[in-house]
Amino acid sequence: MANLTAQKMPTSQQSYLARLDTLFSQLPDHVYDWLFSSQTGQSVKTMAKRFGLTEQQTSQLSRVIGLAVLKDFPLPQIIPEIRESLNINDSLAKEIALAVAQTQFLSLRDHLIDVENFIRQTGGSLPVALPPTLKSSFVPGSMASNAPASQTPQVNIIQKTLRHLAKDNKDALNQNLTTAPIKIADFDQPVRPTIKNWLVDYVKQKGAGHHEAMERGDYLFNSINSRPLPEKEKSLLAEILRAYDDDTPLPINEADQMILLDKLTLSAASAPALPKPEPAARPMPVPPKIPVPPPPPAPNTNYREPISEMDITGPLTKPAPPRPAPRLSGNIIDLKDLQ
């Protein structure tokens, strides 16, 4: 099936992406945070399990929900969007759309103002007590529940590298690392600023394998995604990239196996600033060589063939074989392939 996003482009991919950027910028803060929260992603997975959706269908459902919240199409259009994107019959598409509206969109009814009418017109019913609308933003990168702060359990901190963490809990890398969506080459729309997606962009820009501090600095200060970041988020990203390159351990919550980004921010604040890459110095002009006449041959010597520079240095060494690139799954890098 052709990509639905590509079909919706009015003139070109660039103009459609510009439209998405505008829609993102117009989202209220609490709606934006809801859209990129881990709780929303978990709700989609729960719904996919309920309706027996495949992994690909789940990804498509998440995309359609995002476009509906962005108001890329009128809310009643979500039924044919789900039907075409998931390649299912109209009855099932209607049932899924109704479940999405009842369980997720009602809390956004101050943004999706026609959601109550949509539920009634689709044959559903409203709960006796409507859920409260979302008014406070989620903390970027937070995976915590809505429990009061006074009830927060004590956290037991352990240390793990990104590779070990990905093996033990792959969802840990789905944490939002920064605030704004990022653009990754070869993807037709912005993606969530998760740890995984930042690593995908880093590997696409700088290649797989180890990178030195200056190479990381060039990415942090010159790439299209990281250049506009505020200093706090840039420092946080720098810590994650350093942990990826040097395989250094990160603070992990032992209970849920999630990265404690607040602890990482504190350590980043006390660390020395990453140096900005300096522009390459201009080469000094080479003075012209003045030809020197060869010395006269020494008398009474045996004839010898002159020794060339290649005879001294030997053949050039073969270039190192290219580093294998990591396998990508969708827009997520599989860290298990990076040894």
Buried (B, 14 or more C-beta within 10 A) or exposed (E): EEEBBEEEBEEEEEEBBEBBBEBBEEBBEBBBBBBBBBEBBEBBBEBBEEBEBEEEBBBBBBBBBBBBBBEBBEBEBBBBBBBBBBEBEEEBBBBBBBBBBBBBBBBBBEBBEEBBEBBEEBEBEEEEEEEEEBEEBBEBBBBBEEEEEEEEEEBEEEEBBBBBBBEEBBBBBBBBBBBBBBBBEEBBBBBBBBBBBBBBBBBBBBBBBEBEBEBBBBBBBEBEBBEEBEEEBBBBBBBBBBBBBEEEEBBBBEEEBBBBBEBBBEEBEEEEEBEEBEEEEEEEEEEEEEEEEEEEEEEEEEEEEEEEEEEEEEEEEEEEEEEEBBEBEEBBBBBEBBE
